Amino acid sequence: ALARRTPAPAAAPGHRPEPGGSPRRVTVACVDGEWHALPARLLAEVLRGRGFLVDYLGAHVPTPHLIAHLHQTGTDVVALSSSLPVRLPTAHAAVTAVQAVGLPVLVGGAAFGPDGRYARLLGADGWASDARAAADLLAEGPTRPGGPRTDPAVGLPHLSDQEYTLVTRARPQLVRHVLRGLEDTVPAMASYDERQRERTAEDLAHIVDFLAASLYADDPELFTGFVTWTAGVLRARGVAGDALVAALDLLAQAQRDFPRARAHLAAGRAALVRVPRPPAPGPRS
């Protein structure tokens, strides 16, 4: 409804601002694999309301499609949105690809941390906490590209240990390993129906995904934040917190040769142990 009410400013294809002026055409897109499009759409409409020319590409934009669009338009700056930290590696690839064609990249969304720490880590040219802040930043003047980064390990030297790559590749095997181990250590799983087992496997896959993301960013807090949130979800489902601790222990056993992964898992386990248990219900009157 807002989009229909906001008139788009007219400009000829390939329009560029005057030298030294603020960017006028912005391409807004979600990174590859990111389906949470509402934040990006909000940004697009706020920018249109401020008088910017906006190409809104929507959710889940593969990086090659994004680059093809940039070659066909007169975009001045690219704004990328991502809500889930597990998309940080693909966001990094998109940032690098856009910078390689000489354009600056502004990023935003929960994936980049509440303070933009992961935006800086990935070499983005700017970060904004919300749509208004992004519009203000773009209105201040042109954002300068930081230059192409063809090798992710240059800016992220910890990736040279290959732990992120190996954990990502082993995701299906890790999920199966932990699922089998939980059947032996969590008695309640013996009574799970097929739907409950599928949901448990999905939860384990998310845990591995967030472990991989924390390894990519080299930040255990990314993993601990997810597992403590997961603990709350499982409590709401009636799943004992001991099951999640057991899952992390089983994952750690499978990561014997990966010191960073084991450290992140240990941090997650310690965070779970510190989470207070809900009070037991009192006697009914």
ABEGO torsion letter per residue (X at the ends): XAAAABBBBBBBBGBBBBBGBBBABBBBBBBBGBABAAAAAAAAAAAAAAGBBBBBAEBGBBAAAAAAAAAABABABBBBBBABAAAAAAAAAAAAAAAAAGBBBBBBEAAAEAAGAAAAAAGBABBBABAAAAAAAAAAEBBBBAEBBABAAAABAAAAAGAAAAAAAAAAAAAAAAAAAAAAABAAAAABBAAAAAAAAAAAAAAAAAAAAAAAAGBAAAAAAAAAAAAAAAAAAGBBAAAAAAAAAAAAAAAAABAAAAAAAAAAAAAAAABBBBBBBBBBX
